[in-house]
């Protein structure tokens, strides 16, 4: 009880290196709680596995502070958000509150992850009216593929990857067709984190990407796949911005090397 009361106070403050400091102070005690319903930095009660350090970050405050502080200013309250690789809702719990009269399409093909997310959305429906869960994966064609979990038990599918053979059968859709069928003409923000399946996902959104009707893309950029994402979007007229300083708006990339995440916007914006 004392730990939860203390965390309620300290999560109000955001500052550089906060999560490393808090995890040294509270991480071991939280990890012993295991899977539990707990108040989060999104001011919602969510079921989390606290053996997993990113889940503990949600308890400490904003899951990805620089990005979420920017998104709160950028996304209109009636905005359109695509959250692909929604997992158990680590981003949806924050982004869904930013566009209460818009729409957030949360794509999660894994049954375990989607069931987990569905339960939390039902519990928090009053606070997340715009979030729609779709048990689908994004790709470059309508087809059935397979999802393989490569992570540890406490990641709950967070490192699952799409594969052509073996695993949990999942249905893939093209994002441009999905949006057109619902009369969506533009996307304000696409959070793209689908564990090395980003290129096929973007190939399935070419109608919107080529016309720059996706106004911002926040993608995980790791290793060779991250380089391929950068080159793909730059060919389509997007420029990369990075959060090089804590608490500041993203600026042009000025550091040589790979980044964990990058924000892409049309070059003429």
NUROPA-293646 format. One line per 5 residues: number of its first residue (from 1); for each residue y negated, z negated, x negated of N, C-alpha, C. Coordinates in nm, 3 decimals. Layout:
// NUROPA-293646
NUM = Y/Z/X/Y/Z/X/Y/Z/X | ...
//
This chain:
// NUROPA-293646
1 = 0.121/0.000/-0.082/0.000/0.000/0.000/-0.126/0.000/-0.086 | -0.129/-0.088/-0.192/-0.247/-0.094/-0.277/-0.274/0.038/-0.345 | -0.164/0.111/-0.382/-0.181/0.239/-0.452/-0.246/0.341/-0.360 | -0.202/0.346/-0.235/-0.259/0.443/-0.142/-0.406/0.413/-0.114 | -0.439/0.286/-0.105/-0.579/0.248/-0.080/-0.665/0.285/-0.201
6 = -0.614/0.264/-0.321/-0.689/0.299/-0.440/-0.709/0.451/-0.450 | -0.605/0.526/-0.421/-0.615/0.671/-0.428/-0.714/0.725/-0.325 | -0.723/0.662/-0.211/-0.818/0.705/-0.108/-0.960/0.699/-0.161 | -0.988/0.601/-0.246/-1.121/0.588/-0.305/-1.142/0.690/-0.417 | -1.048/0.699/-0.510/-1.071/0.779/-0.630/-1.062/0.929/-0.602
11 = -0.994/0.973/-0.495/-0.984/1.116/-0.470/-1.118/1.175/-0.424 | -1.216/1.093/-0.394/-1.345/1.145/-0.352/-1.421/1.213/-0.465 | -1.382/1.186/-0.588/-1.460/1.231/-0.703/-1.384/1.339/-0.778 | -1.454/1.449/-0.806/-1.396/1.557/-0.885/-1.469/1.564/-1.018 | -1.395/1.578/-1.128/-1.455/1.588/-1.260/-1.353/1.651/-1.355
16 = -1.398/1.704/-1.468/-1.305/1.771/-1.561/-1.193/1.678/-1.606 | -1.074/1.736/-1.619/-0.954/1.668/-1.668/-0.912/1.550/-1.580 | -0.958/1.554/-1.457/-0.926/1.445/-1.364/-0.776/1.428/-1.345 | -0.703/1.540/-1.329/-0.563/1.530/-1.289/-0.474/1.477/-1.401 | -0.507/1.513/-1.525/-0.432/1.455/-1.636/-0.454/1.305/-1.647
21 = -0.578/1.263/-1.629/-0.609/1.120/-1.635/-0.540/1.044/-1.523 | -0.552/1.094/-1.400/-0.492/1.025/-1.286/-0.341/1.021/-1.296 | -0.282/1.130/-1.351/-0.136/1.130/-1.360/-0.088/1.028/-1.463 | -0.166/1.005/-1.566/-0.128/0.900/-1.661/-0.137/0.761/-1.596 | -0.235/0.747/-1.507/-0.254/0.618/-1.441/-0.157/0.594/-1.326
26 = -0.134/0.698/-1.245/-0.061/0.679/-1.119/0.068/0.760/-1.108 | 0.090/0.856/-1.200/0.200/0.950/-1.183/0.336/0.886/-1.172 | 0.366/0.791/-1.256/0.498/0.728/-1.254/0.522/0.654/-1.124 | 0.421/0.583/-1.075/0.436/0.508/-0.949/0.453/0.602/-0.831 | 0.378/0.711/-0.829/0.390/0.808/-0.719/0.526/0.879/-0.724
31 = 0.571/0.917/-0.843/0.699/0.988/-0.855/0.814/0.906/-0.797 | 0.807/0.775/-0.809/0.914/0.689/-0.756/0.920/0.694/-0.603 | 0.812/0.739/-0.538/0.813/0.747/-0.391/0.896/0.865/-0.342 | 0.915/0.966/-0.427/0.994/1.083/-0.389/0.928/1.163/-0.279 | 1.004/1.201/-0.177/0.953/1.280/-0.065/0.895/1.185/0.038
36 = 0.768/1.205/0.070/0.699/1.109/0.157/0.582/1.177/0.227 | 0.547/1.131/0.346/0.423/1.172/0.412/0.310/1.091/0.352 | 0.205/1.161/0.305/0.098/1.091/0.233/-0.034/1.163/0.254 | -0.143/1.087/0.253/-0.275/1.147/0.267/-0.307/1.228/0.142 | -0.370/1.344/0.162/-0.397/1.437/0.053/-0.546/1.455/0.031
41 = -0.579/1.529/-0.075/-0.718/1.563/-0.101/-0.776/1.657/0.002 | -0.693/1.716/0.086/-0.740/1.799/0.197/-0.773/1.714/0.319 | -0.760/1.581/0.305/-0.786/1.486/0.415/-0.687/1.503/0.530 | -0.569/1.552/0.497/-0.461/1.566/0.593/-0.341/1.489/0.541 | -0.257/1.440/0.632/-0.130/1.381/0.592/-0.026/1.492/0.584
46 = 0.042/1.501/0.470/0.134/1.613/0.443/0.259/1.557/0.379 | 0.373/1.617/0.408/0.496/1.578/0.341/0.500/1.644/0.203 | 0.511/1.561/0.099/0.513/1.611/-0.037/0.626/1.545/-0.115 | 0.676/1.617/-0.214/0.774/1.561/-0.307/0.697/1.519/-0.432 | 0.673/1.391/-0.447/0.586/1.341/-0.553/0.656/1.333/-0.688
51 = 0.781/1.375/-0.695/0.845/1.393/-0.825/0.785/1.514/-0.898 | 0.721/1.601/-0.822/0.664/1.725/-0.872/0.515/1.705/-0.902 | 0.473/1.731/-1.025/0.335/1.699/-1.063/0.230/1.777/-0.983 | 0.246/1.908/-0.951/0.144/1.972/-0.868/0.128/1.907/-0.731 | 0.234/1.850/-0.677/0.221/1.778/-0.550/0.139/1.651/-0.567
56 = 0.151/1.589/-0.682/0.068/1.470/-0.708/-0.078/1.509/-0.722 | -0.106/1.628/-0.776/-0.246/1.671/-0.786/-0.310/1.678/-0.648 | -0.232/1.719/-0.547/-0.284/1.727/-0.410/-0.324/1.590/-0.360 | -0.253/1.489/-0.403/-0.286/1.352/-0.364/-0.415/1.307/-0.433 | -0.434/1.351/-0.559/-0.550/1.308/-0.635/-0.680/1.373/-0.587
61 = -0.672/1.492/-0.527/-0.795/1.561/-0.486/-0.768/1.706/-0.451 | -0.852/1.797/-0.499/-0.837/1.939/-0.472/-0.726/1.997/-0.559 | -0.641/2.078/-0.498/-0.526/2.132/-0.568/-0.567/2.221/-0.685 | -0.671/2.302/-0.665/-0.724/2.392/-0.769/-0.875/2.385/-0.752 | -0.937/2.284/-0.813/-1.074/2.244/-0.778/-1.176/2.356/-0.794
66 = -1.179/2.423/-0.908/-1.278/2.528/-0.930/-1.269/2.636/-0.823 | -1.147/2.682/-0.800/-1.127/2.789/-0.702/-1.164/2.744/-0.562 | -1.120/2.627/-0.520/-1.146/2.581/-0.385/-1.293/2.552/-0.360 | -1.364/2.502/-0.460/-1.508/2.481/-0.444/-1.580/2.614/-0.426 | -1.535/2.717/-0.500/-1.592/2.851/-0.483/-1.556/2.908/-0.345
71 = -1.430/2.897/-0.306/-1.385/2.955/-0.178/-1.460/2.894/-0.060 | -1.491/2.766/-0.068/-1.562/2.701/0.042/-1.698/2.765/0.065 | -1.761/2.813/-0.041/-1.890/2.882/-0.027/-1.872/3.028/0.011 | -1.765/3.088/-0.034/-1.748/3.233/-0.019/-1.689/3.273/0.115 | -1.591/3.199/0.165/-1.518/3.240/0.286/-1.595/3.198/0.410
76 = -1.627/3.292/0.501/-1.696/3.253/0.624/-1.602/3.177/0.718 | -1.660/3.101/0.808/-1.579/3.020/0.899/-1.493/3.106/0.991 | -1.532/3.231/1.011/-1.450/3.323/1.091/-1.382/3.425/1.002 | -1.355/3.386/0.877/-1.299/3.477/0.779/-1.152/3.509/0.800 | -1.107/3.608/0.724/-0.966/3.649/0.723/-0.910/3.619/0.585
81 = -0.806/3.538/0.580/-0.743/3.498/0.455/-0.596/3.536/0.459 | -0.545/3.587/0.348/-0.401/3.611/0.331/-0.353/3.516/0.222 | -0.257/3.433/0.255/-0.196/3.340/0.159/-0.052/3.385/0.138 | -0.027/3.461/0.032/0.109/3.512/0.007/0.173/3.430/-0.102 | 0.291/3.381/-0.071/0.355/3.278/-0.151/0.302/3.143/-0.105
86 = 0.301/3.124/0.026/0.241/3.002/0.083/0.321/2.878/0.050 | 0.451/2.894/0.023/0.538/2.781/-0.012/0.527/2.672/0.095 | 0.500/2.549/0.058/0.495/2.438/0.155/0.352/2.407/0.200 | 0.258/2.498/0.166/0.122/2.485/0.217/0.022/2.424/0.122 | 0.050/2.431/-0.009/-0.039/2.367/-0.106/-0.181/2.420/-0.097
91 = -0.199/2.549/-0.069/-0.332/2.606/-0.053/-0.373/2.615/0.093 | -0.278/2.641/0.181/-0.311/2.659/0.322/-0.377/2.536/0.382 | -0.339/2.417/0.335/-0.397/2.295/0.392/-0.547/2.285/0.363 | -0.592/2.346/0.253/-0.735/2.348/0.221/-0.803/2.471/0.284 | -0.749/2.591/0.255/-0.812/2.714/0.300/-0.818/2.723/0.451
96 = -0.717/2.670/0.519/-0.715/2.677/0.665/-0.829/2.602/0.730 | -0.880/2.501/0.663/-0.992/2.425/0.718/-1.126/2.493/0.691 | -1.127/2.591/0.601/-1.251/2.660/0.569/-1.285/2.768/0.670 | -1.186/2.820/0.741/-1.212/2.926/0.840/-1.155/2.888/0.976 | -1.208/2.783/1.038/-1.148/2.730/1.160/-1.148/2.826/1.278
101 = -1.238/2.924/1.278/-1.240/3.022/1.388/-1.201/3.160/1.337 | -1.144/3.166/1.216/-1.093/3.292/1.162/-0.942/3.297/1.174 | -0.878/3.363/1.075/-0.732/3.371/1.073/-0.684/3.359/0.929 | -0.580/3.281/0.911/-0.514/3.271/0.782/-0.368/3.308/0.802 | -0.326/3.418/0.740/-0.188/3.464/0.748/-0.112/3.407/0.629
106 = -0.024/3.311/0.654/0.054/3.246/0.550/0.192/3.311/0.544 | 0.220/3.383/0.435/0.347/3.453/0.418/0.440/3.368/0.332 | 0.552/3.329/0.389/0.653/3.254/0.315/0.791/3.296/0.365 | 0.865/3.377/0.285/0.996/3.426/0.331/1.110/3.326/0.316 | 1.097/3.228/0.227/1.206/3.133/0.204/1.223/3.038/0.321
111 = 1.343/3.024/0.373/1.365/2.944/0.494/1.334/2.796/0.471 | 1.374/2.741/0.357/1.347/2.600/0.329/1.198/2.574/0.323 | 1.126/2.655/0.246/0.982/2.639/0.232/0.911/2.660/0.365 | 0.951/2.764/0.438/0.886/2.796/0.565/0.910/2.686/0.669 | 1.030/2.631/0.672/1.058/2.521/0.765/0.971/2.400/0.732
116 = 0.958/2.371/0.604/0.874/2.259/0.559/0.730/2.282/0.603 | 0.678/2.403/0.576/0.540/2.435/0.612/0.520/2.432/0.763 | 0.616/2.485/0.838/0.605/2.486/0.984/0.591/2.344/1.039 | 0.668/2.251/0.985/0.660/2.113/1.031/0.524/2.051/1.005 | 0.466/2.082/0.889/0.336/2.025/0.856/0.224/2.090/0.936
121 = 0.237/2.218/0.964/0.136/2.285/1.048/0.139/2.230/1.190 | 0.257/2.205/1.241/0.268/2.150/1.376/0.203/2.013/1.382 | 0.223/1.933/1.280/0.167/1.798/1.275/0.015/1.801/1.261 | -0.037/1.906/1.196/-0.181/1.915/1.168/-0.249/2.029/1.243 | -0.190/2.073/1.353/-0.243/2.190/1.424/-0.389/2.174/1.463
126 = -0.431/2.056/1.498/-0.570/2.035/1.540/-0.667/2.065/1.426 | -0.624/2.043/1.304/-0.711/2.065/1.189/-0.695/2.204/1.129 | -0.586/2.274/1.162/-0.556/2.404/1.102/-0.529/2.509/1.210 | -0.622/2.527/1.304/-0.595/2.618/1.416/-0.582/2.764/1.376 | -0.637/2.801/1.260/-0.638/2.942/1.222/-0.514/2.985/1.144
131 = -0.428/2.890/1.105/-0.315/2.923/1.016/-0.197/2.975/1.097 | -0.148/3.093/1.059/-0.030/3.155/1.121/0.078/3.169/1.015 | 0.192/3.112/1.038/0.304/3.125/0.944/0.385/3.250/0.978 | 0.410/3.332/0.877/0.493/3.451/0.892/0.604/3.444/0.788 | 0.727/3.443/0.836/0.844/3.429/0.749/0.882/3.565/0.692
136 = 0.791/3.620/0.614/0.803/3.753/0.558/0.757/3.753/0.413 | 0.807/3.849/0.337/0.756/3.874/0.203/0.674/4.000/0.202 | 0.584/4.014/0.107/0.501/4.133/0.095/0.555/4.224/-0.014 | 0.570/4.352/0.019/0.620/4.449/-0.076/0.562/4.585/-0.048 | 0.621/4.689/-0.108/0.569/4.825/-0.092/0.644/4.906/0.013
141 = 0.740/4.843/0.080/0.809/4.911/0.189/0.873/4.808/0.281 | 0.906/4.853/0.401/0.975/4.767/0.497/1.124/4.770/0.462 | 1.175/4.658/0.414/1.315/4.655/0.371/1.362/4.510/0.362 | 1.492/4.495/0.348/1.548/4.362/0.325/1.579/4.348/0.176 | 1.528/4.240/0.116/1.560/4.207/-0.022/1.614/4.065/-0.024
146 = 1.616/4.002/-0.141/1.677/3.871/-0.153/1.586/3.779/-0.234 | 1.589/3.651/-0.199/1.506/3.551/-0.265/1.597/3.457/-0.344 | 1.568/3.444/-0.474/1.646/3.356/-0.562/1.556/3.245/-0.613 | 1.602/3.121/-0.602/1.526/3.006/-0.649/1.559/2.978/-0.795 | 1.459/2.986/-0.881/1.480/2.963/-1.024/1.419/2.830/-1.069
151 = 1.364/2.753/-0.976/1.300/2.627/-1.012/1.392/2.509/-0.994 | 1.343/2.392/-1.031/1.419/2.269/-1.013/1.412/2.224/-0.868 | 1.492/2.125/-0.835/1.501/2.078/-0.697/1.366/2.035/-0.642 | 1.283/1.971/-0.725/1.159/1.915/-0.673/1.048/2.019/-0.654 | 1.071/2.146/-0.695/0.970/2.250/-0.672/0.983/2.312/-0.533
156 = 1.097/2.291/-0.466/1.118/2.338/-0.329/1.083/2.486/-0.312 | 1.144/2.567/-0.398/1.127/2.712/-0.387/1.000/2.765/-0.448 | 0.922/2.681/-0.514/0.795/2.725/-0.569/0.808/2.827/-0.681 | 0.928/2.844/-0.737/0.950/2.943/-0.843/1.054/3.047/-0.799 | 1.067/3.066/-0.669/1.161/3.165/-0.618/1.109/3.306/-0.645
161 = 1.201/3.397/-0.669/1.164/3.535/-0.701/1.240/3.633/-0.612 | 1.172/3.741/-0.576/1.233/3.849/-0.499/1.322/3.932/-0.590 | 1.444/3.960/-0.543/1.539/4.038/-0.620/1.609/4.138/-0.528 | 1.659/4.251/-0.583/1.725/4.350/-0.498/1.865/4.309/-0.455 | 1.929/4.219/-0.528/2.067/4.180/-0.499/2.082/4.029/-0.513
166 = 2.160/3.969/-0.424/2.201/3.830/-0.430/2.086/3.732/-0.404 | 2.115/3.638/-0.318/2.018/3.536/-0.283/2.004/3.527/-0.131 | 1.898/3.462/-0.088/1.872/3.450/0.055/1.810/3.579/0.107 | 1.869/3.644/0.208/1.810/3.767/0.262/1.671/3.740/0.320 | 1.574/3.826/0.284/1.438/3.812/0.335/1.386/3.948/0.375
171 = 1.301/3.950/0.477/1.241/4.074/0.525/1.107/4.097/0.458 | 1.090/4.218/0.404/0.966/4.255/0.337/0.884/4.347/0.427 | 0.751/4.334/0.418/0.661/4.420/0.494/0.547/4.466/0.404 | 0.485/4.577/0.443/0.363/4.623/0.377/0.244/4.549/0.438 | 0.155/4.498/0.355/0.041/4.426/0.407/-0.054/4.516/0.485
176 = -0.076/4.640/0.439/-0.168/4.726/0.513/-0.117/4.757/0.653 | 0.012/4.779/0.667/0.067/4.803/0.801/0.057/4.677/0.887 | 0.089/4.561/0.830/0.081/4.433/0.901/-0.060/4.412/0.955 | -0.161/4.435/0.872/-0.299/4.411/0.913/-0.343/4.513/1.018 | -0.307/4.640/0.998/-0.346/4.743/1.095/-0.287/4.716/1.233
181 = -0.163/4.668/1.237/-0.099/4.639/1.365/-0.172/4.528/1.441 | -0.247/4.446/1.371/-0.321/4.334/1.433/-0.470/4.362/1.444 | -0.509/4.483/1.415/-0.649/4.520/1.428/-0.741/4.458/1.325 | -0.686/4.419/1.210/-0.766/4.358/1.104/-0.823/4.469/1.017 | -0.956/4.470/1.002/-1.022/4.577/0.928/-1.057/4.539/0.784
186 = -1.061/4.410/0.755/-1.091/4.368/0.619/-1.029/4.231/0.595 | -1.018/4.194/0.469/-0.968/4.062/0.428/-1.075/4.000/0.337 | -1.115/3.877/0.367/-1.214/3.810/0.283/-1.152/3.757/0.154 | -1.030/3.707/0.162/-0.966/3.647/0.045/-0.815/3.665/0.054 | -0.757/3.714/-0.055/-0.612/3.726/-0.066/-0.567/3.638/-0.181
191 = -0.496/3.529/-0.151/-0.434/3.447/-0.254/-0.297/3.505/-0.282 | -0.280/3.557/-0.403/-0.162/3.636/-0.439/-0.085/3.563/-0.549 | 0.025/3.501/-0.510/0.108/3.426/-0.606/0.253/3.437/-0.560 | 0.317/3.549/-0.598/0.452/3.578/-0.549/0.551/3.599/-0.663 | 0.529/3.527/-0.772/0.627/3.515/-0.880/0.682/3.650/-0.928
196 = 0.594/3.729/-0.988/0.628/3.857/-1.051/0.655/3.970/-0.952 | 0.625/3.949/-0.824/0.638/4.058/-0.726/0.499/4.106/-0.682 | 0.396/4.075/-0.762/0.259/4.108/-0.724/0.234/4.259/-0.718 | 0.290/4.335/-0.811/0.263/4.479/-0.812/0.317/4.546/-0.685 | 0.444/4.525/-0.646/0.490/4.582/-0.519/0.407/4.534/-0.399
201 = 0.366/4.406/-0.401/0.284/4.355/-0.290/0.152/4.431/-0.282 | 0.090/4.457/-0.396/-0.037/4.531/-0.396/-0.016/4.678/-0.360 | 0.096/4.735/-0.401/0.126/4.873/-0.363/0.136/4.886/-0.212 | 0.177/4.778/-0.146/0.187/4.778/0.000/0.055/4.749/0.069 | -0.053/4.735/-0.008/-0.186/4.710/0.049/-0.286/4.814/0.002
206 = -0.239/4.931/-0.042/-0.326/5.030/-0.105/-0.437/5.077/-0.012 | -0.408/5.090/0.115/-0.512/5.137/0.209/-0.634/5.045/0.205 | -0.611/4.916/0.195/-0.720/4.819/0.193/-0.780/4.804/0.053 | -0.695/4.812/-0.050/-0.746/4.797/-0.186/-0.830/4.917/-0.229 | -0.785/5.037/-0.199/-0.859/5.156/-0.241/-0.996/5.163/-0.177
211 = -1.010/5.113/-0.056/-1.139/5.114/0.014/-1.218/4.985/-0.006 | -1.165/4.896/-0.090/-1.229/4.768/-0.120/-1.253/4.685/0.006 | -1.160/4.697/0.100/-1.168/4.614/0.221/-1.099/4.479/0.202 | -1.052/4.454/0.082/-1.012/4.319/0.041/-1.121/4.272/-0.054 | -1.198/4.173/-0.012/-1.322/4.138/-0.081/-1.302/4.047/-0.202
216 = -1.189/3.979/-0.207/-1.159/3.895/-0.324/-1.009/3.871/-0.329 | -0.953/3.874/-0.450/-0.811/3.850/-0.473/-0.800/3.742/-0.580 | -0.730/3.635/-0.549/-0.707/3.528/-0.646/-0.560/3.532/-0.682 | -0.532/3.570/-0.807/-0.393/3.596/-0.848/-0.355/3.515/-0.969 | -0.228/3.477/-0.974/-0.173/3.414/-1.093/-0.152/3.521/-1.198
221 = -0.205/3.498/-1.318/-0.197/3.596/-1.427/-0.124/3.533/-1.544 | 0.003/3.566/-1.556/0.083/3.503/-1.661/0.161/3.610/-1.736 | 0.144/3.615/-1.865/0.223/3.703/-1.949/0.203/3.850/-1.917 | 0.307/3.929/-1.937/0.299/4.073/-1.918/0.272/4.109/-1.773 | 0.326/4.032/-1.679/0.300/4.061/-1.538/0.152/4.041/-1.506
226 = 0.091/3.939/-1.564/-0.051/3.919/-1.544/-0.134/4.034/-1.597 | -0.095/4.087/-1.713/-0.164/4.203/-1.769/-0.149/4.323/-1.677 | -0.031/4.343/-1.620/-0.008/4.455/-1.529/-0.094/4.441/-1.403 | -0.110/4.318/-1.352/-0.196/4.296/-1.235/-0.339/4.333/-1.267 | -0.387/4.289/-1.382/-0.524/4.320/-1.424/-0.547/4.472/-1.431
231 = -0.456/4.540/-1.496/-0.472/4.685/-1.513/-0.465/4.757/-1.379 | -0.377/4.711/-1.290/-0.361/4.773/-1.158/-0.493/4.762/-1.080 | -0.549/4.644/-1.075/-0.671/4.622/-0.995/-0.794/4.685/-1.061 | -0.798/4.687/-1.192/-0.912/4.751/-1.259/-0.912/4.901/-1.234 | -0.795/4.964/-1.224/-0.789/5.106/-1.192/-0.843/5.133/-1.052
236 = -0.833/5.035/-0.964/-0.881/5.050/-0.827/-1.026/5.005/-0.810 | -1.092/4.974/-0.920/-1.234/4.941/-0.913/-1.264/4.795/-0.888 | -1.171/4.706/-0.927/-1.196/4.563/-0.918/-1.224/4.509/-1.059 | -1.312/4.410/-1.068/-1.339/4.343/-1.195/-1.287/4.201/-1.188 | -1.251/4.148/-1.303/-1.194/4.013/-1.307/-1.303/3.912/-1.342
241 = -1.301/3.800/-1.271/-1.386/3.687/-1.299/-1.296/3.568/-1.329 | -1.344/3.478/-1.412/-1.265/3.359/-1.443/-1.353/3.235/-1.434 | -1.288/3.124/-1.407/-1.356/2.995/-1.399/-1.352/2.931/-1.538 | -1.447/2.969/-1.623/-1.444/2.923/-1.760/-1.507/2.785/-1.777 | -1.592/2.745/-1.684/-1.657/2.614/-1.691/-1.633/2.538/-1.562
246 = -1.601/2.410/-1.573/-1.569/2.330/-1.456/-1.690/2.320/-1.364 | -1.666/2.342/-1.234/-1.770/2.323/-1.134/-1.868/2.437/-1.121 | -1.852/2.545/-1.199/-1.943/2.658/-1.192/-1.877/2.776/-1.123 | -1.961/2.866/-1.069/-1.908/2.988/-1.010/-1.839/3.070/-1.118 | -1.741/3.151/-1.080/-1.672/3.232/-1.181/-1.766/3.336/-1.240
251 = -1.741/3.372/-1.364/-1.822/3.472/-1.432/-1.732/3.575/-1.498 | -1.792/3.677/-1.559/-1.713/3.781/-1.627/-1.622/3.719/-1.732 | -1.505/3.773/-1.743/-1.409/3.721/-1.841/-1.465/3.739/-1.982 | -1.471/3.634/-2.056/-1.524/3.644/-2.192/-1.434/3.578/-2.296 | -1.310/3.550/-2.256/-1.214/3.489/-2.348/-1.096/3.584/-2.364
256 = -1.064/3.617/-2.486/-0.952/3.708/-2.510/-0.821/3.633/-2.489 | -0.730/3.696/-2.417/-0.599/3.633/-2.395/-0.566/3.621/-2.249 | -0.451/3.561/-2.218/-0.403/3.548/-2.082/-0.465/3.425/-2.015 | -0.491/3.437/-1.886/-0.538/3.325/-1.806/-0.431/3.293/-1.701 | -0.427/3.169/-1.662/-0.331/3.132/-1.558/-0.366/3.196/-1.425
261 = -0.495/3.204/-1.394/-0.540/3.261/-1.267/-0.666/3.342/-1.290 | -0.685/3.443/-1.207/-0.806/3.524/-1.215/-0.852/3.560/-1.075 | -0.982/3.580/-1.062/-1.043/3.618/-0.935/-1.093/3.761/-0.948 | -1.051/3.849/-0.860/-1.089/3.989/-0.865/-1.179/4.022/-0.747 | -1.290/4.089/-0.775/-1.382/4.137/-0.670/-1.417/4.281/-0.700
266 = -1.457/4.358/-0.599/-1.497/4.497/-0.625/-1.607/4.504/-0.730 | -1.599/4.602/-0.818/-1.694/4.612/-0.930/-1.837/4.633/-0.883 | -1.854/4.689/-0.764/-1.990/4.714/-0.714/-2.045/4.598/-0.631 | -1.971/4.484/-0.627/-2.018/4.372/-0.547/-2.098/4.275/-0.633
//
